[in-house]
Amino acid sequence: MRRPYNAMFNRNRFKLGLFSPNCAGGMAITTVPERWQASWQNNLALAKLADDVGLEFLLPIARWTGYGGATDFQGDSLETITWAAGLLAQTSRVSVFATAHTAFSHPLMAAKQFATVDHLSGGRFGLNIVCGWNQPEYEMFGLALAEDHDTRYRYGQEWWDIIRRAWQSEQDFDWHGEFFKLHAARCTPKPLDGSLPPLMNAGSSAQGQGFAAQNCDFLFTVIIDTASGAETVRQVQAMARERFQRELGVFTTCYVVCRATQREAEEYHHHYAVDHADTAAVERLMSLMGMHAHSFPRDMIGALRTQFAAGHGVYPLVGDADTVARRIIEIAEAGFAGASLAFVNYLDELPYFAAEVIPRLERAGLRLPL
Ligand SMILES: Cc1cc2nc3c(=O)[nH]c(=O)nc-3n(C[C@H](O)[C@H](O)[C@H](O)COP(=O)(O)O)c2cc1C
């Protein structure tokens, strides 16, 4: 088995991790005072907790500018490679991903940074590759976001091909590609024991999913419901097998409000995502993601706004522990290999989830007790 010491390859059938704790607000676009502060102290305490309760991974968002509004949602964010290095140095089990925008760092620089973090963590490092979508961030770097996906993903492919070559080649090599010309390139040391760290991406376009099928171990995808999610899993796995003879694990991403009763969970959801939504930031994010460009019926836009305020538009897990566990089991039955989770306040809310929901998943055969 590849990298038995990396939790992303452990024996749990359904893997769990935390998404976006490096960003202010996490995934919740809300003004409630307990909203997530992405301080180093909070992130470190959370990583140790995730390690203790046996979560498989921590996944950051690479964000360079915030979304404005009353809270400047995700305005504060810890840079993901250095964040991963710090957390990996102080944990022992959990796998920590860095998220890299292909256009923002030279592949040889990135190759060496990733290899270094891989070594200091004993091989618990993981890599999320982002080929770009957020126009203001590209403008901030003085770069043009290529208009078409094909160019973005061709660039991403060449970027990753150089890293893989630098990691696998024992000799210095020259490179004459479409985007890079390199002379006597190398990266030493290689990642730990010469194997690749777990690789993921979260493209939603055909090009993005094709990139995952060709290169990655895992594709993360946002779902609307488990029936259409099951169809996505079937299609991308078939494509990975037919076009690239590869196996691809498909994960989804969720936000969680888990309370002692269903009513309590729904009331809190309404409180933070409707009564105290940061509406200006919600609008900004939705328009940047092109959500308004589609001609959704008015009532659907309203529901979408709430889902964005509640958790960046990802899949809701709202209810008591039985309900939340049942919805996760449905996701697993749809063919997903895992999910990332986000909470309004990760540190306050993860202990209850770990105590109540994880044992239910163990009893359902999705996870092994620690
Ligand atoms: C789980 C997950 C993690 C993501 N992480 C980031 C990120 O850190 N930074 C970013 O700019 N985009 C991130 N994205 C956006 C995707 O990488 C991708 O660009 C987006 O879904 C659009 O798909 P496309 O590139 O195929 O058009 C993420 C998406 C998901 C679902």
The ligand as an SDF file (V2000), in Angstrom:
LIG
                    3D

 31 33  0  0  0  0  0  0  0  0999 V2000
  -13.1850   21.2400   -1.4530 C   0  0  0  0  0  0  0  0  0  0  0  0
  -12.7960   22.3860   -2.3420 C   0  0  0  0  0  0  0  0  0  0  0  0
  -11.6000   23.0600   -2.0950 C   0  0  0  0  0  0  0  0  0  0  0  0
  -11.2210   24.1530   -2.8730 C   0  0  0  0  0  0  0  0  0  0  0  0
  -10.1320   24.8780   -2.5250 N   0  0  0  0  0  0  0  0  0  0  0  0
   -9.8700   26.0430   -3.1810 C   0  0  0  0  0  0  0  0  0  0  0  0
   -8.8790   26.9360   -2.7000 C   0  0  0  0  0  0  0  0  0  0  0  0
   -8.2590   26.6870   -1.6860 O   0  0  0  0  0  0  0  0  0  0  0  0
   -8.6580   28.0860   -3.3970 N   0  0  0  0  0  0  0  0  0  0  0  0
   -9.3450   28.4110   -4.5160 C   0  0  0  0  0  0  0  0  0  0  0  0
   -9.0980   29.4730   -5.0830 O   0  0  0  0  0  0  0  0  0  0  0  0
  -10.2910   27.5620   -5.0050 N   0  0  0  0  0  0  0  0  0  0  0  0
  -10.5750   26.4160   -4.3360 C   0  0  0  0  0  0  0  0  0  0  0  0
  -11.5770   25.5870   -4.7920 N   0  0  0  0  0  0  0  0  0  0  0  0
  -12.1510   25.8250   -6.1260 C   0  0  0  0  0  0  0  0  0  0  0  0
  -11.7680   24.7050   -7.1060 C   0  0  0  0  0  0  0  0  0  0  0  0
  -10.3780   24.4490   -7.0930 O   0  0  0  0  0  0  0  0  0  0  0  0
  -12.1940   25.0290   -8.5440 C   0  0  0  0  0  0  0  0  0  0  0  0
  -11.4410   26.0860   -9.0740 O   0  0  0  0  0  0  0  0  0  0  0  0
  -13.6330   25.4280   -8.6330 C   0  0  0  0  0  0  0  0  0  0  0  0
  -14.4150   24.4050   -8.0540 O   0  0  0  0  0  0  0  0  0  0  0  0
  -14.0670   25.6880  -10.0680 C   0  0  0  0  0  0  0  0  0  0  0  0
  -13.9010   24.5310  -10.8570 O   0  0  0  0  0  0  0  0  0  0  0  0
  -13.1270   24.5920  -12.2280 P   0  0  0  0  0  0  0  0  0  0  0  0
  -11.7300   24.9890  -11.9020 O   0  0  0  0  0  0  0  0  0  0  0  0
  -13.2180   23.2180  -12.7930 O   0  0  0  0  0  0  0  0  0  0  0  0
  -13.8390   25.6310  -13.0490 O   0  0  0  0  0  0  0  0  0  0  0  0
  -12.0140   24.5200   -3.9920 C   0  0  0  0  0  0  0  0  0  0  0  0
  -13.2180   23.8340   -4.2510 C   0  0  0  0  0  0  0  0  0  0  0  0
  -13.6210   22.8050   -3.4030 C   0  0  0  0  0  0  0  0  0  0  0  0
  -14.9300   22.1150   -3.6950 C   0  0  0  0  0  0  0  0  0  0  0  0
  1  2  1  0
  2  3  1  0
  2 30  2  0
  3  4  2  0
  4  5  1  0
  4 28  1  0
  5  6  2  0
  6  7  1  0
  6 13  1  0
  7  8  2  0
  7  9  1  0
  9 10  1  0
 10 11  2  0
 10 12  1  0
 12 13  2  0
 13 14  1  0
 14 15  1  0
 14 28  1  0
 15 16  1  0
 16 17  1  0
 16 18  1  0
 18 19  1  0
 18 20  1  0
 20 21  1  0
 20 22  1  0
 22 23  1  0
 23 24  1  0
 24 25  2  0
 24 26  1  0
 24 27  1  0
 28 29  2  0
 29 30  1  0
 30 31  1  0
M  END
$$$$
